[in-house]
Amino acid sequence: MYERKLLRTITEHLHNKEIIVITGPRQTGKTTLLEQLHGFLSKTKEQSYLFTLEDPSFLKALNENPENIFRFMHQGDRKIFLLLDEIQYLKNPSNFLKLMYDKYNKQLKLIVTGSSALYIDSRFKDSLAGRKRVFNLFTLDFEEFLVFRGHEHIMPELIEIRKRDEYISPMLQIIQSLFDEYLTYGGYPAVVKATDLSEKKAILKEIYTSYLRRDILEAGVQHQDKFYNMMLLLAHQSGSQLNINEMANTVKLSVTAIENYIYVLRKCFHISIVRPFYSNVRKELTKMPKVFFNDTGFRNVIMNQFSAIHERVDRGIIAENYLFIRLRQLYGDDYIRYWRTADGNEIDFIIPETQKSGSAIEVKYSHAEFRLSKYRKFTNLYPGFVLNCRAYNAETNSGRILAL
């Protein structure tokens, strides 16, 4: 059973007093991660218990009285690590966790998962402020993809490519081929482990139809056909500015409905937004954001497009969407921006260190498409930002997307 990077991160927080909340999109392996944490605790001789709230009798007992949890555990002198899967099924998960933390945090450490941030966001009230630490489990990144595909031996080469601009790897073609597969089918664990391409497509379609349907049903989405139409528009507009009014007119829904549906997709971890960068913070908060998908395979299944990247008219969009995923991994959503002027000058990604310095990245399919002179307005306005191009096709590692 392969381990996710998040497993090590969480083990480092096991002895902090805050409740650990693991959330993320469906089918990314949250239950497996919880089982691995349970195994880790057992190996380290800690007293731990793992329960799922999909068990009707267990769920009923906790809904009747949160302290019924102690009927299922042996209480001794040692601290208990309590691992609960699918916490959102409780009638009031916020009250349950608050009670356990406030009354028993010296003898009880809680680690819980929730299948949808939408559920957790609506049921976890402010009463948990300062009591929880949230960890998001996304689909596999490219490094994890290589491990899950059984290519751990390639990892040192990828690390070397990322570390040394001048390095020419003898395994570059193999890495590039696997990278193409990752861009096309994404990082859902079940998809990655499937070896047949038709099976990969079938699993992605199941995630898109069945599991997304559960998300939107639980969110109370009323116009499901229009919701799916909106998702198709978003897939085509990945990396573009999100114009809510224009989308509302196209899909024939109110602006409020579109805003709510975007909120649902964000809270269920299917999409993320990147806000614009301006030296004037007030402008930054009012200008349109750009939208990206958190998994390229999920975007491709919405469009039913699985052609090789070099054959696709949207290959530049795929490259930009991947780079967003990589930057999110490195910096987190809150630190990624983009820059655009009213007359159309644009830089794809800005990573500000201050308002006057940081990194700026323009994404191209081919590095030959990049002309530094095109971006003079930005470099003149923000001389403290170092501008680089990252491309799918580049002659050196310093320009390659996968080398970032």
N, C-alpha and C positions, 0 to 999 in steps of 0.2 A: 504494500500500500504506500503510494508516494505521499510525501509530505509537502504541504504548502509553506511558503516563506512566512506566512502569518503565524504558523504554529510556533516558531521560535520566538517571534515578537511577543505573543501572548504568554508563553512560559516565563518570560522575563517579568511579567506583571502579576503572576499568580499569587505572590505573597503581599501585594498591595491590598489595601482594605476595600477599594472600590469594586462594585459589581462589574464584571466583564460582560459586555453585550456584543455578540457577534451577529452582524446583519449583512445583507447584500442580496443580489438577485437570486431567484430560484435556480436550482441545479448547478450551483457553483461549489458545493461540497461542504456546507456548514455542518451538517450532521456528521459527516466523516471527520471533519476537523474536531468536533466535540468528542468523538470516539477516540481520536488520537490523543487528545488532551487527557482523557480518562485513562488511557494506556500509559501515558507519561507519568501521571500521578501515582498509578499503581506500581510502576517500576521504581519510583522514588519513595515508596512505602508510605505515601500519604493516604488518609482515609477519604475515599471519594465515592460518590454515588451518581449514576447517570440515569435519568428518566426522560421519557418523551411525553409531552402533553397531548399527543395523538392517541394515547391510551385513555379510553373513555372513563374507566373507573378511577384512574389516577387523577384525571382532570376534574371529575365530579367531586372527589375528596378535597382537592385544593380550592375549588370554587365554594364549597360549603364552609370551609375554615382554613385559611392559609397555614395555620399551625398544625394541621393534619399531616403536613410534610414529615414531621418527626415520627409518625407512625411507620414510615417506610425506611427509617434509618436507625442504626445502632448509635446511641449517644454515649460517648466515653469522655476521657479527658482531652483527647486530641481534637484539633480543629478539623471540621468536616468541609470537604470541597463538594459542593452540590452543583451538578451540571444538569441543566434543564433545556431540552430541545423543543422548539416551537412555542416560545413563551407567549406569543400573541393569542394563543387559543384560550388563555385565561380570560374570564370576564373582566377582571381589572388587574392586569399585570403590574401597573404602576403601584397600586396599593400593596400588592403582594410583596414586591421587591422592596418597597419603602419599609414595610413592617419587618421583613427579614433583616434588612440592613440596620435599621435603628435599634432593634431589640436584640439581635443575635450576631452582629458583625464580628464580635470577638471569638465566637466559636463556629461561625459559618461563613464560608467564602462562596459566593454565587457566580456561576458562569452560565450564561444563557444565550440561546440563539433565537432569531426571529426571521421568518422567511421574507418579510417585506418591511422596508423602512416606513412605508405608508401606514401600516398597522401600528408599528411601534411609535411613530410620530404622533398619531392620533390618540393613543392610549397612554403613552408615557408623558406624564404631566411634569410641571416645573418642580414638583416635590422630589424628583430624582436628581435635581441639580446638585453637583458635588458628590453624588453617591455612585455614579456609574462612569465607566470608560468604554466608549464605543469603538469597535474595530470593524471595518468594512472588508468583506471578502468578495473581491471581484473575480471575473474569469481569469484564467491563467495568463500571466505575462509570457513573453517569448522565452525567457530562461526556464520558467516552469514548464512551458510547452516542450522544450527539448528534453527535460527530465522525464516527463510523462510519456514521451514517445520513445524513451529508452536510449537517448543520445547524450547521456551525461558526459561521455568522453569528448564531446564537442565543446562543452562549456569553457575549458581553458582557452580554446581558440577564440570564442566570442569575447571573452574577457580581454584577450590580447588585442583584438581588433578595436575594442572600445578604449583601450588604454594607449595604444600607439598609433598615431596618425599614419606613419609611414609603413606599418606592418602589412605584408602581403601574405595572407593565410593560405596554406596549401589546401585547406578545406572550405575555402570561400564559396565555391560552387555548390557544395552540399548544404552549407549554411543558408545560402541564398534560396535554394530549392525548398528547404524547410520553412524559411521565412515567407515564401510565396504561399505555401499551404496555410500558414498561420494567418496571413492577411485575408485569405479567401474564406476559411472556415472558422476562424476565431479561436477562442480559448476556453469554451465550455469543456470541462473535463471529459464528459462522455463522448463529445465530438472528437476531441483530441485523441482519445484512446481507440476510437473506431478506425480500422485500417482501410475499409472499403469506402470510396468516395460517395457512393449512393447511400450508404448507411449514415455517413456524416450529414448529408443533406436531409435524410429522414429524421434524424435526431434534432437537427436545427428547426425543421418544420414543426416537430412536436413541441419544442420549447416555444416557438412563436404562436402556435395555435392553442395548445392546451394550457401551458403554464402562464402565458400572457393573459389568456382568457380568465384564469383564476385571479390574476392581479386586478383586472378591470372589473370583474364581478364583485370582488371584495371592496373595491374602491367606489362602487355604486355608479359606474359609468352607464348612462342611459342610452346613448346613441352609439352602439358598438360599431356599426358599419362606418359611420363617420369618423369614429376613433381610429379605425384601421386605415381609412383614407388619409387621415392626418399623419399617421405614422409613415405611410408611403411618401407623402410630401416631405416629411422630415428627413427620410432616407435620401431622397434626391437632393435635398438642400443641406446635407451635412457639411459643416465648415462655412456655411453662409449665414448672414445675419437673419435672426429670427424675427420676422415681421408678423406680429400677432394679428393685426387688422387685416392684412392681406390674406393670411391663412384662414381667418374666420370667413371672409368673403368666398374663398375658394371652396371650403368644405361645407359652407352653408350652416354655420353655427355661430352663436354669439361669441364675442370676445371673451366674456367671462367663462364660457364653456371651454374654449381653447386654452385659456390660462389654467383652468382646473385640470385639463387633460395633460398639459405639459407638466404640471405639478405631480400628477400621478406617475408619469413616466420617469421623472427625476427621482421621486421617492422610492420607486421600485428598481432604481439603479439601471434603467435601460438607456437613458441619455444623461448628458451633463451639459451645462452651459458655460461659456467663457465670456466674461464681461470685457468691455473695452477699456483700454488704458488711456488716461488723459492726465495731464498735470493738474487739471481742475477736477477735484474729486466729485463735485456736484454733477458735472457732465458725465463722469464715469458711471454714476448711479442711474442716469436717465437714458443713455443711449442703448440701442438694441444689442443684445448679446448674440453670440454665435452658438450653434448647437452641434454637438458631437455624440456619436454612439459609443457606449462603453465596451462594445465588442464588435469587431468588424464582421464576424460571421453572422451576428444577429442582424446587422444592417443588410448584409447580402441576401439573407433569407427573406427579408421583407420585400426586397426588389426581385427575388428569384433570379439572381445573377451570380453565377459561380465560375465565370470564365477566368482564364489566366489573366493576371494583372496587366501584362503587356498587350493584351487584346482588348482591353476595356477602355471606353471613352471616359470613364470616371476614375481612371487610375491615379490622377493627381489628387482627387478627393480621398481615395483610399489611403494614399500616402500621408495626407494631412491628418486624417482621422487616427491612423496608427500613431503618428507623432504625438497627438493629444494624449492617447492612452499611455504612451511612454512618459510624457511630461507629468501626467497625473500621478504615475507611479513614483517619479522622482521628487516631485514638489507638492503634490496635493492640489485639488481643484482650486482652492482659494488663492493660490499664488500664480495662476496662469491668466494672462490677459492677451488681448489682441489690439492692434492699432489701426484706425481707419479715419480718413478725412472725408469731408463732404464731397470733394471732387474725385474720390475713388482711390487715393493712395492708401495702401494697406500693407501691414506686416502681420503674418499669420499668428505668431506667438511672441508675447513679451513676458519675460520673467523678471519683474522688478526687484531689485535689492533695496533701492530707495526710489524716490520720485525722479531722481536724476541719473541713476545708474542701474545696470543689470544686463540681461542678455536679450537679444532679439533674434528670432529665427524665422526665415522664410522657407517654405516647403515647396519643392518641385518634384515632378516625376523624374526629370533628367536635369542634372546639374548644369548642362549646357544652356538651359532656359533662363538661368539666373544672370541678371545684369545689375551690378552694384549701382550703376548710375541711375537706375529707375527709382532708387530709394533715397536719393539725396535729400529730399524734404525731411524724411525722418532723421537721417544722420545729422543734418544741420540743426534740427530742433532738439535732438537728444544725443549729443556727442558722447555722453557717458555710457551709452548702451552699445555693446559690441554686437554687430549684426553678422550673422552667419547664414549660409544656405545649407539645408539638409535635403538630400534627394534620394529617391529610390535607386537611380543610376548615378553613380559618381566614381571618379577615377581614384580618389583617395579616401581613406577612412574618415578624415575630418569632414567630408561632405556626405557620408552615407547615413541614411536614416537608422539602419540597424546598428551603427557604430555609436549611437548616442547612449 
